[in-house]
Each structure stands twice: as C-alpha cells, then as structure tokens.
Amino acid sequence: MAQLNEVLKKNAYYDALTGLPNRNLLANRMQQCISNNKRQQSHIAIVFMDLDGFKEINDLHGHSFGDDLLCFIAQKIKLLMREDDTLARFGGDEFVMILDNLNSPDDCLLILRQILDSVSNIQFINNKSVKLSASIGLTIYPQDNSNSDQLIRHADQAMYIAKQSGKNCLAIYLMLQKMLL
C-alpha cells in the first residue's frame, strides 16, 4: 500500500517524461515562495521558456527523439540552476522556472543567459544534428504583485514578445508594462 501511495504521489506531482515537477507541484512551490518572500523581502523570478524550432525537430526525427531531447535539455538546465530553484515542465516543450531568494531582480539574468547559451549550443544528440534555441519571458515578484497564476501568464506573455523579437532571447514583463504606459 505504501508503494502505491508513492506511485500516486509521484504521478500527481511529477512529469512522467522528464521527472521534473509538473503544474501541480509548481503551483505549490510558487505559493511557498510567495509566502516566504513576504518575510524575507527578496525577489522571485518566474520564468517561462519555450523551445524554438522544437516542432520541426520532432517532425523530422520523431517523437521518441523529441522526448529524449526534452529530457536532455531538462538535465542541462537543472545543472545551471541553483539547488533551491524549481524547474517544471509546463507542457510540450514549455518549461517554467522559479528562481527564489534573489537579492535583486538582475540576479537571475546571468543564469538565464547561460540557459539560452546552453540550449542554443546543443548540436548533436543521439548522433543526430539539431538546431535549437529558446525564448524566455520573465516577471519579477513582488514588483509584479500578482497571484501565482497571473505571474505565469505574465511570464508567458513576455516569452511571446521574446519570440516575436527574433527568438533566442528573453523579455521582461515589467519592462513591457512600462513600455505600454
């Protein structure tokens, strides 16, 4: 019975393909980070990342190859993140990151640039050539003082601006908001 409970818990909170947290666990961790942030008065970066060109790679090499590529990318990104940060698979080729306890909003930029470089430097996997990049959108809490669902939507909106800006780059939601005023 204990084993069954563990399997059910894993299925409820973790992505079956990558082993990363899924949307359920992501929502829990975001709530924890926001609650802790109110005491610590630090910053939280909520990051939405989409892989550029993934559909074409998946169509060319097959879904099994695409699955291997997603797992490979997830591991590469995890190595660049800090231990207490969260990387979750949001769906398809979309990932959400929570970079917690930042002293300043700019503290996340180095990590995110490294992630962009890491993804765009993948040239071969399973002896097959790939050309890939990522588009990243982010928002910073508490400057963006929204609830967790809205924070993800804001980071997603910023990611679409990054895609429209030529891909393989990042856009910051608060900057977009200021530009619209």
N, C-alpha and C positions, 0 to 999 in steps of 0.2 A: 504494500500500500504506500509506503514511503517513496519507493521508486516511481510509482505512478504520479504521486504528487509532485515530485521533482520534474518529471517529464511535462506535466501540465503547466507548471510554473515556467519552465523554460519556453514552452510553446506560446505562453501568454505574454512573455516579456522580451523574447529574443527572436531575431530574424533567422529563419530556418537555413537560409543560404550562407550568410556571412558570419552568423553567430553574434552580430552586433545587437545592441538594444534596438527594439522596434518602437513604433509610435507610442505604445502604452508606457513602456519604461521611460522613454524620452519625456513624456508628459509628467511623469512622477519626478524625474530628476530636475526638470525645469522648475516645478513647484518648490522643490527643496532648495534649489539655487536662489530663487527669488526670495524665499523666506529667510535664508541665511544672509542674503545680501542686505536686507534691511538692518541687520545687526552689525554687519562688517563694513558697510558703506564702501564697498568696492564696485567694480563694474563687471558685467556679464556680456560677452559677445554671443549672440545667437547667429549662427552661420548656416546658410542654405547653399548647397553645392550641387550642381548638375553637370554631368559629363558631356562635353561637346563631341559630337561625332560617334557616340556610342551606338545609336541605332544602325548606322551604316556598318560598323564593325560587327554588330550582332547579325545583321542581314548577310554580310559577306562570309563570316566564319561560323555562324550557327550559334544557337542559344547556349549550348554547353560551353563553348569558348567564351561567350559573353559572361556566363556565370563565373567561370574561372577568372576572368578579367576583373569582375566586381570584387571577388574575394581578394585578389592580389592588390587592388587599389585600396581596399579597406585596410589591409595589413600595412601598406606603405604609409597611409595617413595616420594610423594609430601610432606608428613609430615616431612621427613628428609631433604628436600632441603630448601634452603634459599628462601625468598619471591621473590626476583628478578630473580632467576634462572628459566630455562624453562625445562619442561618435556614434550616431544611429543611422541605420538605413531607413529612409523615409518611404521608399518605394522605387521600383525600377532602377534607374541609375541616379537617383537623388539621395543625398546624404544631408543630415543636419548635425551640426556640432554645437556644443555648449562649452565655451571657454570661460571658466568661472574664476573668481577672485583676481581680476585684473586690477592693477594699481591705477592704470589709466586706460582709456579706450584704445589708444595706439598700441598697447602691449600685445594685441592679437595680430597686428599687421605682419610682423616677421614670420610667425607661424603660418599664416595664410599664404604669404608669398612663397614660402618653402613648399607648401602643399601644391600650389599652382605649378611650380617648377617640377616637383616630383611627378605629378601626373603627366605633364607635357614631355617629360624626359623618358617616358616608357616607350621603347621602340620595338621590343620583341617580347612576346610571352608565348610559351608553348611552341617555340620556333616559328611563330607567325609574326609578321610585321604589323604594327599598329601605329596609327597617328591619332593621338588623343589629346585633349586639353579639358579644362574645366572652367566653368563660370561660377563665381561665388558672389553671393549677396549677404550682407550682414547688417544687423542692427545692434545697438548697444543699450542694455538696461542699466541704470534707471533713466538715462536720457530719453529713451523711448519707454515711457512708463505705461506700457500696455500689459494686458494679460498674456499668458503663455501662448495661446492660440494666435492671438494678433501679432505677437512678436515673430512667430514663424511665418505668418503671412507677409509681414513687412520684410523679413529677410528674403523671402521668395520673390517679392516684388523687386527688390534690389538685384537679385540674381538675374531676373529677366532684363533689367537695364544693362547688366554686365554682358549678357548675350547679345543684346542689340548694339553694344559698343564694340563689338568685334570678337567677343569670346576670349577665353584665356586671360580673364581679368576679374577684378572684384569691384563691386559698387556698394556704397554705404547708404542705408535707408535714410538716416538723419540728414545726410548731405542732399539727398534727393528732395526731402521735405523742405529744406531751406531754399533749394533752387526753385521750388514751386511757389514760394511765398512772394 
